[in-house]
Amino acid sequence: MPLNVDHLMNYRIAPVRQTYTARDSALYALSIGIGQDPINEPALKFVGGSQAVTAFPTLALVLGQPGFWLGHPDTGVDAVRLLHGEQSIKIRAPLPSSGTVIGTTRVTGLVDKGAGRGALLYSEKELTTPEGSVLAITRSTIFLRGDGGFGHSTTEAVPPPSLPDRDPDLVIAAETRPEQALYYRWNGDHNPLHSNPETARRAGYDRPILHGLCTYGIAARVLLAAVYDWEPHAMKSMSGRFTAPVYPGDHLEVSIWLDGFFRVTRKADGKAVVDNGTFA
Ligand SMILES: CCCCCCC[C@@H](O)CC(=O)SCCNC(=O)CCNC(=O)[C@H](O)C(C)(C)COP(=O)(O)OP(=O)(O)OC[C@H]1O[C@@H](n2cnc3c(N)ncnc32)[C@H](O)[C@@H]1OP(=O)(O)O
């Protein structure tokens, strides 16, 4: 059945009130590889290694999340074939390492790429304190591979920013671990694509693939170390497009242009897995 555009555009995603602890903050930091590099003193603050836990700046991506709501049958979406396409985050205020937040997510647009080509679903989450102060705005694009051809886009596709036409200033290696998706999912994204071999096969992969937001967090970790000397409040925004699946265990490289751009490639085949990345 073709997607029902009005139904999806008005889909009610209940606001999520979440009380989180320093343990949740440390789990997020561990799940994006803090501690994987040779023990690095300034990074230990994100896991409470020798002091109180400090929230890693992109933690806002996983707080107040509505879970895998597109997996609900009444969305009409082919949930097995959807992929995370793009992500941005704008940090408005430092996140404490524990507290209560409210995430309010809404669908902001749908783009039909045509039958057999897929569709894009844009959504936005506003993360606030219970009193209403905005902590972060996060925007996602979901690539709905199985749902093109409904014939009615509500908006135009937004082209991603171009990377500079010169060699990067830095290229930094970053590994993923074979079990990375199995613990990343405990941040709240239980999409079986990342843990269930049968779902992965039905989606077209020979084994589970890594969460896009895990690769994104790994890139954020590399940027925070290389550009911001681990200063948690220095990075204010980040965006990127997921251009190829990452398999847990893949070795990655993050190319950085110091005027605010990055790309993540897989070492084995040189393929870009996060492209058109920006940070500030
Ligand atoms: C906070 C919210 C959380 C939500 C979480 C969602 C649940 C999660 O658990 C799911 C995941 O984490 S999935 C894992 C992460 N994502 C991926 O691995 C996707 C990797 N990307 C791909 O495989 C391909 O780019 C693919 C398949 C996406 C596209 O490849 P192709 O079909 O070959 O595309 P291509 O021919 O290159 O381009 C066709 C048109 O599509 C546009 N486009 C391409 N990649 C895009 C992308 N990633 N996002 C948005 N648009 C994209 C191209 O610009 C092109 O557009 P046009 O037709 O206008 O020229």
Ligand as a Chemical Component Dictionary entry (heavy atoms), coordinates in Angstrom:
data_LIG
# 
_chem_comp.id                   LIG 
_chem_comp.type                 NON-POLYMER 
_chem_comp.pdbx_formal_charge   0 
_chem_comp.three_letter_code    LIG 
# 
loop_
_chem_comp_atom.comp_id 
_chem_comp_atom.atom_id 
_chem_comp_atom.alt_atom_id 
_chem_comp_atom.type_symbol 
_chem_comp_atom.charge 
_chem_comp_atom.model_Cartn_x 
_chem_comp_atom.model_Cartn_y 
_chem_comp_atom.model_Cartn_z 
_chem_comp_atom.pdbx_ordinal 
LIG C1  C1  C 0 17.403 10.036 15.759 1  
LIG C2  C2  C 0 16.596 9.161  14.814 2  
LIG C3  C3  C 0 17.063 7.835  14.692 3  
LIG C4  C4  C 0 16.456 7.065  13.544 4  
LIG C5  C5  C 0 17.115 5.733  13.501 5  
LIG C6  C6  C 0 16.614 4.891  12.360 6  
LIG C7  C7  C 0 16.752 3.482  12.723 7  
LIG C8  C8  C 0 18.220 3.038  12.756 8  
LIG O1  O1  O 0 18.309 1.929  13.633 9  
LIG C9  C9  C 0 18.599 2.665  11.330 10 
LIG C10 C10 C 0 20.051 2.746  11.082 11 
LIG O2  O2  O 0 20.850 3.163  11.876 12 
LIG S1  S1  S 0 20.545 2.245  9.515  13 
LIG C11 C11 C 0 22.316 2.331  9.577  14 
LIG C12 C12 C 0 22.858 3.641  9.123  15 
LIG N1  N1  N 0 22.528 4.000  7.764  16 
LIG C13 C13 C 0 23.074 3.365  6.692  17 
LIG O3  O3  O 0 23.845 2.432  6.829  18 
LIG C14 C14 C 0 22.704 3.894  5.330  19 
LIG C15 C15 C 0 23.910 3.945  4.442  20 
LIG N2  N2  N 0 23.538 4.527  3.122  21 
LIG C16 C16 C 0 23.233 3.744  2.075  22 
LIG O4  O4  O 0 23.261 2.529  2.152  23 
LIG C17 C17 C 0 22.861 4.450  0.793  24 
LIG O5  O5  O 0 23.352 5.766  0.828  25 
LIG C18 C18 C 0 21.322 4.527  0.533  26 
LIG C19 C19 C 0 20.759 3.118  0.413  27 
LIG C20 C20 C 0 20.631 5.280  1.683  28 
LIG C21 C21 C 0 21.060 5.296  -0.740 29 
LIG O6  O6  O 0 21.820 4.690  -1.745 30 
LIG P1  P1  P 0 21.366 4.750  -3.277 31 
LIG O7  O7  O 0 19.948 4.322  -3.406 32 
LIG O8  O8  O 0 22.422 4.052  -4.063 33 
LIG O9  O9  O 0 21.403 6.290  -3.489 34 
LIG P2  P2  P 0 22.101 7.125  -4.605 35 
LIG O10 O10 O 0 21.903 6.470  -5.944 36 
LIG O11 O11 O 0 23.478 7.460  -4.151 37 
LIG O12 O12 O 0 21.231 8.441  -4.548 38 
LIG C22 C22 C 0 19.859 8.410  -4.888 39 
LIG C23 C23 C 0 19.197 9.658  -4.377 40 
LIG O13 O13 O 0 19.087 9.599  -2.948 41 
LIG C24 C24 C 0 19.862 10.650 -2.335 42 
LIG N3  N3  N 0 20.551 10.052 -1.201 43 
LIG C25 C25 C 0 21.504 9.106  -1.248 44 
LIG N4  N4  N 0 21.882 8.767  -0.013 45 
LIG C26 C26 C 0 21.152 9.507  0.834  46 
LIG C27 C27 C 0 21.104 9.608  2.242  47 
LIG N5  N5  N 0 21.901 8.872  3.018  48 
LIG N6  N6  N 0 20.221 10.469 2.795  49 
LIG C28 C28 C 0 19.435 11.235 2.015  50 
LIG N7  N7  N 0 19.441 11.195 0.661  51 
LIG C29 C29 C 0 20.293 10.334 0.092  52 
LIG C30 C30 C 0 20.806 11.131 -3.418 53 
LIG O14 O14 O 0 21.129 12.488 -3.203 54 
LIG C31 C31 C 0 19.989 10.930 -4.659 55 
LIG O15 O15 O 0 19.063 12.012 -4.720 56 
LIG P3  P3  P 0 18.459 12.476 -6.131 57 
LIG O16 O16 O 0 17.548 11.372 -6.558 58 
LIG O17 O17 O 0 17.714 13.713 -5.769 59 
LIG O18 O18 O 0 19.634 12.677 -7.021 60 
# 
loop_
_chem_comp_bond.comp_id 
_chem_comp_bond.atom_id_1 
_chem_comp_bond.atom_id_2 
_chem_comp_bond.value_order 
_chem_comp_bond.pdbx_ordinal 
LIG C1  C2  SING 1  
LIG C2  C3  SING 2  
LIG C3  C4  SING 3  
LIG C4  C5  SING 4  
LIG C5  C6  SING 5  
LIG C6  C7  SING 6  
LIG C7  C8  SING 7  
LIG C8  O1  SING 8  
LIG C8  C9  SING 9  
LIG C9  C10 SING 10 
LIG C10 O2  DOUB 11 
LIG C10 S1  SING 12 
LIG S1  C11 SING 13 
LIG C11 C12 SING 14 
LIG C12 N1  SING 15 
LIG N1  C13 SING 16 
LIG C13 O3  DOUB 17 
LIG C13 C14 SING 18 
LIG C14 C15 SING 19 
LIG C15 N2  SING 20 
LIG N2  C16 SING 21 
LIG C16 O4  DOUB 22 
LIG C16 C17 SING 23 
LIG C17 O5  SING 24 
LIG C17 C18 SING 25 
LIG C18 C19 SING 26 
LIG C18 C20 SING 27 
LIG C18 C21 SING 28 
LIG C21 O6  SING 29 
LIG O6  P1  SING 30 
LIG P1  O7  DOUB 31 
LIG P1  O8  SING 32 
LIG P1  O9  SING 33 
LIG O9  P2  SING 34 
LIG P2  O10 DOUB 35 
LIG P2  O11 SING 36 
LIG P2  O12 SING 37 
LIG O12 C22 SING 38 
LIG C22 C23 SING 39 
LIG C23 O13 SING 40 
LIG C23 C31 SING 41 
LIG O13 C24 SING 42 
LIG C24 N3  SING 43 
LIG C24 C30 SING 44 
LIG N3  C25 SING 45 
LIG N3  C29 SING 46 
LIG C25 N4  DOUB 47 
LIG N4  C26 SING 48 
LIG C26 C27 SING 49 
LIG C26 C29 DOUB 50 
LIG C27 N5  SING 51 
LIG C27 N6  DOUB 52 
LIG N6  C28 SING 53 
LIG C28 N7  DOUB 54 
LIG N7  C29 SING 55 
LIG C30 O14 SING 56 
LIG C30 C31 SING 57 
LIG C31 O15 SING 58 
LIG O15 P3  SING 59 
LIG P3  O16 DOUB 60 
LIG P3  O17 SING 61 
LIG P3  O18 SING 62 
# 
